[in-house]
């Protein structure tokens, strides 16, 4: 019983910390990775509640779908700075 409470507290701390990281980090790529950590820890909470189906749907739908969509969106819309834009900015 004590071990379950320690595990719950650990994963709750991971969930809160990574959720704060999603909001506070400036890089979109790192925010997407932290969102994946937060969603994974929520799936672990579902397993601890013995709701394995919800945990599987959390992984398949949110991590497998939404997070991959965000990742492709970031990769496809990111622009690399060119020499002309660097000269104008200085």
C-alpha positions in Angstrom: 0.0 0.0 0.0 2.8 2.4 0.8 4.7 1.5 -2.3 1.6 2.3 -4.4 1.3 5.7 -2.7 5.0 6.4 -3.4 4.5 5.4 -7.1 1.4 7.6 -7.4 3.2 10.6 -5.8 6.2 10.1 -8.1 4.1 9.9 -11.3 1.9 12.8 -10.1 5.1 14.9 -9.7 6.3 13.9 -13.2 2.9 14.8 -14.6 2.8 18.3 -13.0 6.4 19.0 -13.8 6.2 18.1 -17.4 2.9 19.9 -17.8 4.5 23.1 -16.4 7.4 22.5 -18.8 5.0 22.4 -21.7 3.7 25.8 -20.8 7.0 27.4 -19.8 9.5 26.2 -22.3 10.1 28.4 -25.3 11.0 25.8 -27.9 8.0 24.1 -29.6 9.9 20.9 -30.1 10.8 20.5 -26.5 7.2 21.4 -25.5 5.9 18.6 -27.7 8.4 16.1 -26.1 7.3 17.2 -22.6 3.7 16.8 -23.7 4.5 13.2 -24.6 6.0 12.7 -21.1 2.8 14.2 -19.5 0.5 12.1 -21.5 2.5 8.9 -20.8 2.4 9.6 -17.1 -1.4 10.0 -17.3 -1.5 6.6 -19.0 0.4 5.2 -16.1 -2.1 6.7 -13.7 -4.8 4.8 -15.6 -2.9 1.6 -15.2 -2.6 2.2 -11.5 -6.4 2.7 -11.4 -6.8 -0.7 -13.2 -8.3 1.0 -16.3 -6.1 -0.7 -18.8 -8.4 0.0 -21.8 -8.3 3.8 -21.0 -4.5 3.6 -20.7 -4.3 1.9 -24.1 -6.5 4.5 -25.7 -4.5 7.2 -24.1 -1.3 5.8 -25.7 -2.9 5.1 -29.1 -5.0 8.2 -29.5 -3.2 11.0 -27.7 0.4 9.9 -27.9 0.2 8.0 -31.2 -2.1 10.5 -32.9 -2.0 14.0 -31.5 1.7 14.0 -30.5 2.8 12.7 -33.9 0.6 15.3 -35.6 2.3 18.0 -33.6 5.7 16.6 -34.3 5.1 16.6 -38.1 3.6 20.1 -37.9 6.7 21.3 -36.2 9.1 19.6 -38.5 7.3 20.7 -41.7 6.8 24.4 -40.7 10.1 25.1 -39.1 12.2 27.5 -41.2 15.9 27.6 -41.1 17.4 31.1 -41.0 19.0 32.1 -44.3 21.9 34.4 -44.8 19.6 37.2 -46.1 17.4 37.1 -43.0 20.4 37.1 -40.7 21.8 40.2 -42.5 18.5 42.1 -42.2 18.2 41.3 -38.5 21.6 42.8 -37.6 
